[in-house]
Amino acid sequence: MRSAAAAVAVKEKAQDQSRTAAAAPKCDYSDVSGHQTKPTITEPISITVPDSDFHDFDKDRSEECFKPKQIWALYDEDDGMPRFEHFLSSLKGEKAGRGGCVRIYPKSGDIWAVYRNWSPDWSRSTPDHLRHQYEMVEVLDDYSDELGVCVTPLIKLAGFKTVYQRNTNKDAIRWIPRKEMLRFSHQVPSWSLEGEARNLPDKCWDLDPAATPDELLHAAEAKA
């Protein structure tokens, strides 16, 4: 039931029952358009996020979850999202690239955050208010070189902070072609609430708040 791809974080219990995630020191080798840039390293930052509605995602990144030959996602300092590497055992379609690089593609059943306004013309000069706008999507079919990735949007469920439901409008289903793969920001750890008798609609997930963009986490509750 669990979509792993958990992110590495240092979490502390706060007085308001929120948690503080320590972002990894940034070591960025490319800009948002994929071009190589000079590596930069900065100090870690802390980001406070609320608890999820149902699942305890901290259990999925506890010390005993770390095993040899795994790759975990680290939070970046741009907007605190886990987009440095991914947990390979939960993903499909990895291919080794030049210099030992690994390409990771979305697979069926994954939940991902995508850039709402992504453009191939983006660069480091692109304003934050344009780049930091996201939507959550469910991946309906594995990546293919020919077609790309088939996704459908998720809708935040009214009355919850981190519960999302699949968009029931079939017209909302779309393909993100191979040339637009940089539209994908990061995979979001999720917990299926299917069949858990909580009076929820079908096709609902509890999403990890530490991997949920701030604008979605604190947005006004949408109507399902």
C-alpha positions as CSV (number, residue, x, y, z in Angstrom):
1,M,0.0,0.0,0.0
2,R,2.9,2.3,0.6
3,S,4.7,4.2,-2.1
4,A,8.2,4.4,-0.6
5,A,10.7,6.9,-2.1
6,A,11.0,8.4,1.4
7,A,13.3,11.4,1.8
8,V,16.2,11.8,4.1
9,A,15.3,14.3,6.9
10,V,16.2,15.1,10.5
11,K,12.9,15.5,12.3
12,E,12.2,17.0,15.7
13,K,9.0,17.2,17.6
14,A,7.9,20.9,18.1
15,Q,5.5,22.3,20.7
16,D,2.8,22.7,18.2
17,Q,3.1,19.1,17.1
18,S,4.7,20.2,13.9
19,R,8.0,18.7,12.7
20,T,11.2,20.3,11.5
21,A,12.9,18.8,8.5
22,A,16.6,19.6,8.0
23,A,17.3,20.2,4.4
24,A,20.6,18.8,3.1
25,P,23.5,21.1,2.2
26,K,23.0,22.1,-1.4
27,C,25.3,20.7,-4.0
28,D,23.7,21.6,-7.2
29,Y,25.3,20.7,-10.6
30,S,22.5,21.9,-12.9
31,D,19.9,24.6,-13.3
32,V,16.1,24.0,-13.8
33,S,16.7,23.7,-17.5
34,G,19.2,20.8,-17.0
35,H,22.3,22.8,-17.9
36,Q,25.5,22.1,-15.9
37,T,26.6,24.8,-13.5
38,K,29.4,25.3,-11.1
39,P,28.8,23.3,-7.8
40,T,27.8,25.3,-4.8
41,I,27.5,24.2,-1.2
42,T,25.6,26.1,1.5
43,E,24.6,25.4,5.1
44,P,21.5,23.3,6.0
45,I,18.2,25.1,6.6
46,S,15.2,24.0,8.7
47,I,11.6,23.8,7.5
48,T,8.6,23.3,9.7
49,V,5.8,21.1,8.4
50,P,2.6,19.8,10.1
51,D,1.8,16.2,10.8
52,S,0.1,14.2,8.1
53,D,-3.6,13.3,8.6
54,F,-3.2,9.5,8.9
55,H,0.1,7.8,8.2
56,D,3.3,8.4,10.2
57,F,5.8,8.9,7.4
58,D,8.7,9.3,9.9
59,K,8.6,5.5,10.4
60,D,9.5,5.2,6.7
61,R,12.7,7.1,7.2
62,S,13.8,5.8,10.6
63,E,17.4,4.6,11.1
64,E,16.5,1.0,10.5
65,C,15.2,1.8,7.0
66,F,18.6,2.7,5.8
67,K,20.3,-0.2,4.0
68,P,23.5,-0.6,1.8
69,K,23.2,0.3,-1.9
70,Q,20.1,2.5,-1.4
71,I,19.8,6.0,-2.8
72,W,17.6,8.4,-0.8
73,A,16.3,11.8,-1.7
74,L,17.7,14.9,0.1
75,Y,15.8,18.1,0.6
76,D,17.2,21.0,-1.4
77,E,17.4,24.6,-0.1
78,D,15.4,26.1,-3.0
79,D,12.0,25.4,-1.5
80,G,12.8,22.4,0.7
81,M,11.6,19.7,-1.6
82,P,13.3,16.2,-1.8
83,R,14.7,16.3,-5.3
84,F,18.3,15.2,-4.8
85,E,18.4,11.5,-5.8
86,H,15.7,8.9,-5.1
87,F,15.2,5.6,-3.3
88,L,15.9,3.2,-6.2
89,S,14.2,0.1,-4.8
90,S,10.8,1.8,-5.1
91,L,11.2,3.0,-8.6
92,K,11.3,1.5,-12.1
93,G,13.1,2.2,-15.3
94,E,16.5,3.4,-14.0
95,K,19.1,3.6,-16.6
96,A,22.8,4.3,-16.1
97,G,24.0,7.5,-17.8
98,R,27.4,9.0,-18.4
99,G,29.7,9.3,-15.4
100,G,27.7,6.8,-13.4
101,C,24.5,9.0,-13.4
102,V,21.2,7.3,-12.8
103,R,18.0,8.3,-14.6
104,I,14.8,7.7,-12.7
105,Y,11.4,7.7,-14.3
106,P,7.9,7.9,-12.8
107,K,6.1,4.6,-12.7
108,S,2.5,3.5,-12.5
109,G,1.0,4.2,-9.1
110,D,3.5,6.9,-8.1
111,I,2.5,10.2,-6.8
112,W,4.6,13.1,-8.1
113,A,4.6,16.9,-7.7
114,V,4.9,18.6,-11.1
115,Y,5.7,22.2,-12.0
116,R,2.4,23.8,-13.1
117,N,4.0,26.5,-15.2
118,W,7.1,24.7,-16.4
119,S,8.7,25.9,-19.6
120,P,11.9,24.8,-21.5
121,D,12.9,28.4,-21.3
122,W,13.3,28.4,-17.6
123,S,16.6,29.4,-16.1
124,R,18.0,30.5,-12.8
125,S,16.6,34.0,-13.5
126,T,13.0,32.6,-13.6
127,P,11.2,34.2,-10.7
128,D,10.4,32.0,-7.7
129,H,6.7,32.8,-7.9
130,L,6.6,31.1,-11.3
131,R,8.7,28.1,-10.5
132,H,7.2,27.3,-7.1
133,Q,3.7,26.5,-8.3
134,Y,2.9,22.8,-8.3
135,E,0.1,20.3,-8.7
136,M,0.0,16.7,-7.5
137,V,-0.5,14.0,-10.0
138,E,-0.9,10.2,-10.0
139,V,1.1,8.3,-12.6
140,L,-1.3,6.0,-14.5
141,D,1.3,4.3,-16.8
142,D,5.0,3.7,-16.8
143,Y,7.3,6.0,-18.7
144,S,8.0,5.2,-22.4
145,D,10.4,7.0,-24.8
146,E,7.6,7.1,-27.4
147,L,4.8,8.6,-25.3
148,G,6.3,9.9,-22.1
149,V,4.2,9.5,-18.9
150,C,0.4,9.3,-18.4
151,V,-0.8,11.3,-15.4
152,T,-4.1,12.5,-13.8
153,P,-4.3,15.4,-11.3
154,L,-5.1,14.8,-7.6
155,I,-7.5,17.0,-5.7
156,K,-7.0,18.0,-2.1
157,L,-9.9,16.6,0.0
158,A,-11.9,19.1,2.0
159,G,-11.4,18.8,5.8
160,F,-7.8,17.4,5.6
161,K,-4.3,18.7,5.4
162,T,-2.6,15.9,3.4
163,V,-5.4,13.7,1.9
164,Y,-5.8,13.8,-1.8
165,Q,-8.2,12.1,-4.1
166,R,-7.9,11.1,-7.8
167,N,-9.6,13.5,-10.2
168,T,-12.7,11.6,-11.4
169,N,-12.9,13.6,-14.6
170,K,-11.4,11.4,-17.3
171,D,-10.8,14.4,-19.5
172,A,-8.2,15.5,-16.9
173,I,-5.9,12.6,-17.9
174,R,-3.0,13.8,-20.0
175,W,0.4,12.7,-21.3
176,I,3.6,14.5,-20.3
177,P,5.9,13.8,-23.3
178,R,9.6,12.8,-23.1
179,K,10.7,16.3,-24.0
180,E,8.9,17.7,-21.0
181,M,10.2,15.3,-18.3
182,L,11.8,18.2,-16.4
183,R,8.2,19.2,-15.6
184,F,8.4,16.5,-12.8
185,S,9.8,18.0,-9.6
186,H,9.9,15.1,-7.2
187,Q,8.1,12.0,-6.1
188,V,5.9,12.3,-3.0
189,P,5.8,9.4,-0.5
190,S,2.2,8.4,-0.2
191,W,0.0,6.0,1.8
192,S,-3.1,4.5,0.1
193,L,-6.3,4.9,2.2
194,E,-8.2,2.4,0.0
195,G,-10.4,0.1,2.0
196,E,-9.5,1.6,5.4
197,A,-13.2,2.3,6.3
198,R,-12.7,6.0,7.1
199,N,-15.7,7.1,5.1
200,L,-13.4,8.5,2.4
201,P,-14.1,8.5,-1.3
202,D,-12.3,5.9,-3.5
203,K,-8.8,6.5,-4.7
204,C,-7.5,8.6,-1.8
205,W,-3.9,8.9,-0.5
206,D,-2.3,10.5,2.5
207,L,0.7,12.4,1.3
208,D,3.9,13.1,3.1
209,P,3.8,16.7,4.3
210,A,7.6,16.9,4.2
211,A,7.4,16.4,0.4
212,T,4.3,18.5,-0.2
213,P,5.0,22.0,-1.5
214,D,4.1,24.7,0.9
215,E,1.6,26.3,-1.3
216,L,-0.4,23.1,-1.4
217,L,0.1,22.1,2.2
218,H,-1.3,25.4,3.5
219,A,-3.7,26.1,0.6
220,A,-7.4,26.6,1.4
221,E,-9.1,23.2,1.4
222,A,-10.4,22.4,-2.0
223,K,-13.8,20.8,-2.7
224,A,-13.6,17.2,-3.7
